[in-house]
Amino acid sequence: MRFHFAARDHVEMDWEPDLYMIRVDGHLGATTLSAFPRMTSQLKGTHTVLTGSLDQSALYGVIAEMEALGLVLLEVRQMEPHGQSPESGDTRSP
């Protein structure tokens, strides 16, 4: 018996960097933060928030590094560029 995967819609990869916010549990020290040189860090309560402009492969690299370091990943969010709303690219009329 053969199995066939359903055809996926063609998706264009966006290789341009996007701004990401990544929240991890705990306060990361200088040694751990040095593993993420392209990210800026900020303490928010009991969490550390890393922010930076990453393309998709760099984002997966950061997540893999976090896993290798045993960090608890709480949130990954793609941020909107300043001055752009989610609806700004919508050209459909109501």
C-alpha positions as CSV (number, residue, x, y, z in Angstrom):
1,M,0.0,0.0,0.0
2,R,1.3,3.4,-0.9
3,F,0.8,6.6,1.0
4,H,0.7,10.0,-0.6
5,F,0.9,13.2,1.3
6,A,-1.6,15.9,0.3
7,A,-0.2,18.6,-1.9
8,R,0.6,21.7,0.0
9,D,-0.1,25.1,-1.3
10,H,3.0,26.7,-2.6
11,V,4.4,28.9,0.1
12,E,7.0,31.6,-0.6
13,M,9.7,31.7,2.0
14,D,10.4,35.2,3.2
15,W,14.2,35.4,3.7
16,E,14.1,39.0,5.0
17,P,14.7,39.3,8.8
18,D,11.8,40.0,11.0
19,L,11.7,41.3,14.6
20,Y,11.2,38.6,17.1
21,M,10.5,38.6,20.9
22,I,11.5,35.4,22.7
23,R,10.6,34.9,26.4
24,V,12.4,32.3,28.5
25,D,11.9,31.4,32.1
26,G,14.4,32.7,34.7
27,H,17.1,35.4,34.7
28,L,19.9,34.5,32.2
29,G,23.4,35.4,33.2
30,A,26.1,37.0,31.1
31,T,27.6,33.6,30.0
32,T,24.3,32.3,28.8
33,L,23.4,35.6,27.1
34,S,26.7,35.4,25.2
35,A,25.2,32.5,23.2
36,F,22.8,35.0,21.6
37,P,25.0,37.9,20.4
38,R,22.4,39.2,17.9
39,M,19.7,39.5,20.6
40,T,19.1,42.2,23.2
41,S,18.0,41.1,26.6
42,Q,15.6,42.6,29.2
43,L,14.4,41.2,32.5
44,K,10.6,41.2,32.9
45,G,9.6,39.8,36.3
46,T,10.9,36.3,36.6
47,H,11.6,36.0,32.9
48,T,14.2,37.1,30.4
49,V,13.0,38.6,27.1
50,L,15.3,38.5,24.1
51,T,14.6,40.7,21.1
52,G,16.3,40.8,17.7
53,S,16.0,40.9,14.0
54,L,16.3,37.3,12.7
55,D,15.6,35.5,9.4
56,Q,13.9,32.1,9.6
57,S,17.1,30.0,9.8
58,A,18.5,32.3,12.5
59,L,15.3,32.0,14.5
60,Y,15.5,28.2,14.4
61,G,19.2,28.4,15.4
62,V,18.3,30.5,18.4
63,I,15.6,28.1,19.4
64,A,17.9,25.1,19.0
65,E,20.6,26.8,21.1
66,M,18.0,27.4,23.8
67,E,17.1,23.8,23.8
68,A,20.7,22.8,24.0
69,L,21.2,25.0,27.0
70,G,18.2,23.6,28.7
71,L,16.3,26.9,28.8
72,V,12.5,26.8,29.3
73,L,11.0,28.6,26.2
74,L,7.8,30.4,27.1
75,E,6.9,32.4,24.1
76,V,8.1,33.3,20.6
77,R,6.4,36.3,18.9
78,Q,6.9,37.9,15.6
79,M,6.6,41.7,16.2
80,E,5.0,44.2,13.8
81,P,7.5,46.8,12.4
82,H,7.0,50.2,14.0
83,G,4.2,52.2,12.3
84,Q,2.7,49.2,10.6
85,S,-0.6,47.7,11.6
86,P,-1.6,44.1,10.8
87,E,-4.3,45.5,8.4
88,S,-1.9,47.7,6.5
89,G,-1.3,45.1,3.8
90,D,-5.0,44.3,3.4
91,T,-6.2,45.7,0.1
92,R,-9.6,44.1,0.1
93,S,-12.6,46.3,0.3
94,P,-15.4,45.5,2.7
